[in-house]
Amino acid sequence: MRPGMWRVRRGRAVGIVCGLVLALCLPATASAETAAGKSSRHQVVTWGASADRLGQAVADRSYRLVVRTSVGGAHPRIRLSNAFGDRPVTFGSAYAGARAEGARLVPGSNRRITFGGGRSVTVAPGESVTSDPLSGRLVAQSDLVVSLYVAEAAGQATGHGMAMQTSYAASGDHAGEEGAGSWGQRIGSWFYLDAVSVESGADTGAVVALGDSITDGWQSTGDTNRRWPDYLSRRLQSASGTGIKGVANEGISGNKVLADGAGQSALARLERDVLSQPGVRTVFLFEGINDIKAHTGVTAGQLIAGYRQIIERSHAAGKCVVGGTVLPFKGWSEFDAAGEAVRQEVNDFIRNSADLDAVTDFDKALRSPYDQERLLPVFDGGDHLHPNDKGMRAMADAVDLAELGCER
């Protein structure tokens, strides 16, 4: 086997890793990457999940985290976050591998991740760290498994609460193991991992969805990647005429534009969760329903002012901004005429504002033609606020892919 390949136990396993599992397929590093080729390549985010407070940190514990890639590319890197920690976290080891089934990995695919050449890394409170690049390629639309051993931790843990994806945990250090035997605890959150990126051509970029529980995927079917950004990602991978291939989902259930609560507000977390991601060309702004329905007295003018701040800061960073209209919510317990009036005024701004580079009219795509204050029943996840799988797909289908880019 040539140097630079991700080694496998049997020659046959190469076909399994590259073909059937569609995950970590690693060609020789000395392939077509000439000096000229490298200069025209950059890192692009292929997966992301917004950081939040996630209960008490636990030492001497391993996490096996399952994530779905969007864009494929070479030399993957992971980013670990201690954004909300009040004490340092020491990761004793970290690995990345291809998932076979459940917590079991494809034999020979689990690769050690290093940080500054070292096998362990300590992340200070409020900070994050990006790994060294792994050799080889990561395939688009595949299950990547990142296994972390948290050697030392206390106080507040950082992670993403509502993953809509089963991952695994275990006591002790099992990050390097490929079997599922040690991974008896199922978990529904991602701990510490908040981004994965790959190296791709300079013409390849990413879109980041900044949102709330609808973007986070609530009421979609778990473990099936049916959030609307997942459907959008699948469309983008097969689309021609657009260089935007990466998708990062930065939704937080209950999140608001203006006020902290369920996660920091969109305004407060914009830099960390969105603008800091590598290769981002477009911010997809789809938030506001939690500000509106909370009965805190937020006016349309205040919410629009918050949108404008996000748009201005994103434009200053050289990003396009696409706005999504706020979905109807009649039938939800907090619905009232005053909130509906604010939603209508906010949507009028989104549809007609010259501040945005493009608009996706989610409201029009999913509302009932018989009662435009309600979701169409076929798209309703059952609570009259969150779309089901069909609604999530309809949202992604409503996005004009050609409008995800702009000249900035």
Secondary structure, DSSP 8 states (H G I E B T S, - for coil): --TTS---SSHHHHHIIIIIS-S-----TTSS--HHHHHTEEEEEEEE---EEEEE--SSEEEEEEEE--S-EEEEEEEEE-TT-SS-EEEEEEEEEEEEETTEE-TT--EE--BTTBS-EEE-TT-EEE----SSEE-SS-EEEEEEEEEE--SEEEEES--SS-EEEEES--TT--SSTT--EEESSEESEEEEEEEEETT-EEEEEEESHHHHTTTS-TTS--SHHHHHHHHHHH-SS--EEEEEEEE-TT--SSS-SSSS-HHHHIIIIIITSTTEEEEEEE--HHHHHT-S---HHHHHHHHHHHHHHHHHTT-EEEEE-----TTSTT--HHHHHHHHHHHHHHHH-SSSSEEE-HHHHHB-SS-TTSB-GGGB-SSSSSB-HHHHHHHHHHS-GGGG----
